[in-house]
């Protein structure tokens, strides 16, 4: 079910009143999420959604996220999982891919710039 973009029944995406194992993994931030009170369809694309409709829906979802007290926690959850679909923490799946790519690049640069731990010979 998680690999189908038109399925809004992803428990961690729009938490239900029930607690599931997946919710427990996501953390306690779920109970504070503003999206608990909004329609799941706002955060996930129906199949064959026209581009203009998708952009409008994503913007509406981002507006919900913007007023959410746990937006950062939600975003980090989606980046760590990684969640392949939907708007999470104010970012679309494509935007999250960009963030992940930048993080990987930054991590590689930091690793390359880190000292090797070898002591240089004084000479």
TORRO-209350 format. One record per residue (C-alpha): residue number from 1; residue in three letters; x, y, z negated. Coordinates in steps of 0.001 Angstrom, whole numbers, plus 500000, padded with zeros to 6 digits. Example, Ala and Ser with C-alpha at 12.3 -4.5 7.8 and 13.67 -1.06 7.14 Angstrom:
// TORRO-209350
[1, "ala", [512300, 495500, 492200]]
[2, "ser", [513670, 498940, 492860]]
END
This chain:
// TORRO-209350
[1, "unk", [500000, 500000, 500000]]
[2, "unk", [502825, 502460, 499296]]
[3, "unk", [504081, 502288, 502839]]
[4, "unk", [500800, 503557, 504285]]
[5, "unk", [500697, 507377, 504464]]
[6, "unk", [496909, 507560, 504601]]
[7, "unk", [496362, 505767, 501289]]
[8, "unk", [495825, 508248, 498412]]
[9, "unk", [495631, 505514, 495780]]
[10, "unk", [499257, 505750, 494727]]
[11, "unk", [499008, 505808, 490958]]
[12, "unk", [502122, 507886, 490348]]
[13, "unk", [501122, 510463, 492943]]
[14, "unk", [497850, 511569, 491424]]
[15, "unk", [497694, 510033, 487987]]
[16, "unk", [494450, 508470, 486945]]
[17, "unk", [493062, 508415, 483440]]
[18, "unk", [494332, 504835, 483111]]
[19, "unk", [497942, 504205, 482180]]
[20, "unk", [499804, 501824, 484453]]
[21, "unk", [503315, 500425, 484399]]
[22, "unk", [504230, 502779, 487228]]
[23, "unk", [502936, 505777, 485259]]
[24, "unk", [504971, 504715, 482258]]
[25, "unk", [508100, 504681, 484433]]
[26, "unk", [507329, 508169, 485733]]
[27, "unk", [507293, 509652, 482269]]
[28, "unk", [504925, 511604, 480053]]
[29, "unk", [504802, 514576, 482423]]
[30, "unk", [501899, 512898, 484239]]
[31, "unk", [499430, 513824, 481538]]
[32, "unk", [500218, 517523, 482077]]
[33, "unk", [500050, 517468, 485892]]
[34, "unk", [497561, 519904, 487429]]
[35, "unk", [496944, 517449, 490293]]
[36, "unk", [495110, 515169, 487843]]
[37, "unk", [492154, 517483, 488369]]
[38, "unk", [492450, 517865, 492153]]
[39, "unk", [491463, 515702, 495058]]
[40, "unk", [494086, 513098, 495954]]
[41, "unk", [493475, 513725, 499651]]
[42, "unk", [494973, 517168, 499283]]
[43, "unk", [498382, 515655, 498561]]
[44, "unk", [498392, 512828, 501125]]
[45, "unk", [497791, 512908, 504874]]
[46, "unk", [494906, 511042, 506415]]
[47, "unk", [495853, 509000, 509472]]
[48, "unk", [496034, 510941, 512740]]
[49, "unk", [495767, 514320, 511003]]
[50, "unk", [496191, 517214, 513479]]
[51, "unk", [499263, 519358, 512870]]
[52, "unk", [497332, 522525, 512006]]
[53, "unk", [495193, 520632, 509498]]
[54, "unk", [498284, 519000, 507969]]
[55, "unk", [500036, 522332, 507545]]
[56, "unk", [496954, 523886, 505927]]
[57, "unk", [496479, 520898, 503604]]
[58, "unk", [500147, 520883, 502603]]
[59, "unk", [500027, 524618, 501872]]
[60, "unk", [496947, 524123, 499681]]
[61, "unk", [498695, 521275, 497851]]
[62, "unk", [501780, 523446, 497321]]
[63, "unk", [499582, 526151, 495806]]
[64, "unk", [498298, 523599, 493294]]
[65, "unk", [501886, 522576, 492561]]
[66, "unk", [502961, 526196, 492109]]
[67, "unk", [500707, 526567, 489077]]
[68, "unk", [501655, 523192, 487582]]
[69, "unk", [503626, 523212, 484325]]
[70, "unk", [505421, 519964, 485256]]
[71, "unk", [506268, 520761, 488876]]
[72, "unk", [510011, 520256, 488361]]
[73, "unk", [509548, 516892, 486630]]
[74, "unk", [507208, 515748, 489406]]
[75, "unk", [509674, 516849, 492086]]
[76, "unk", [512559, 515039, 490404]]
[77, "unk", [510448, 511899, 490084]]
[78, "unk", [509703, 512017, 493820]]
[79, "unk", [513376, 512560, 494656]]
[80, "unk", [514618, 509779, 492377]]
[81, "unk", [512050, 507150, 493490]]
[82, "unk", [512168, 508317, 496423]]
[83, "unk", [508509, 508842, 497284]]
[84, "unk", [508140, 508561, 501077]]
[85, "unk", [504765, 510309, 501469]]
[86, "unk", [502761, 513220, 500191]]
[87, "unk", [503372, 516525, 498495]]
[88, "unk", [505176, 516093, 495178]]
[89, "unk", [506457, 518936, 493037]]
[90, "unk", [505699, 521436, 495778]]
[91, "unk", [507712, 519635, 498460]]
[92, "unk", [506570, 517606, 501447]]
[93, "unk", [508258, 514322, 502337]]
[94, "unk", [510321, 516088, 505025]]
[95, "unk", [511403, 518790, 502577]]
[96, "unk", [512402, 516155, 500039]]
[97, "unk", [514532, 514414, 502666]]
[98, "unk", [516372, 517710, 503230]]
[99, "unk", [516948, 518134, 499477]]
[100, "unk", [518242, 514571, 499188]]
[101, "unk", [520589, 515052, 502145]]
[102, "unk", [521964, 518263, 500628]]
[103, "unk", [522422, 516577, 497244]]
[104, "unk", [524291, 513659, 498809]]
[105, "unk", [526514, 516040, 500767]]
[106, "unk", [527215, 518111, 497640]]
[107, "unk", [527989, 514973, 495617]]
[108, "unk", [530408, 513743, 498291]]
[109, "unk", [532135, 517140, 498385]]
[110, "unk", [532437, 517212, 494602]]
[111, "unk", [533814, 513691, 494568]]
[112, "unk", [536353, 514557, 497266]]
[113, "unk", [537435, 517704, 495400]]
[114, "unk", [537738, 515970, 492013]]
[115, "unk", [541240, 515337, 490727]]
[116, "unk", [542392, 511773, 491187]]
[117, "unk", [543649, 511484, 487641]]
[118, "unk", [547256, 511080, 488752]]
[119, "unk", [549915, 513205, 487105]]
[120, "unk", [552035, 515049, 489632]]
[121, "unk", [555770, 514716, 489179]]
[122, "unk", [557404, 517951, 488082]]
[123, "unk", [560214, 518717, 490251]]
END
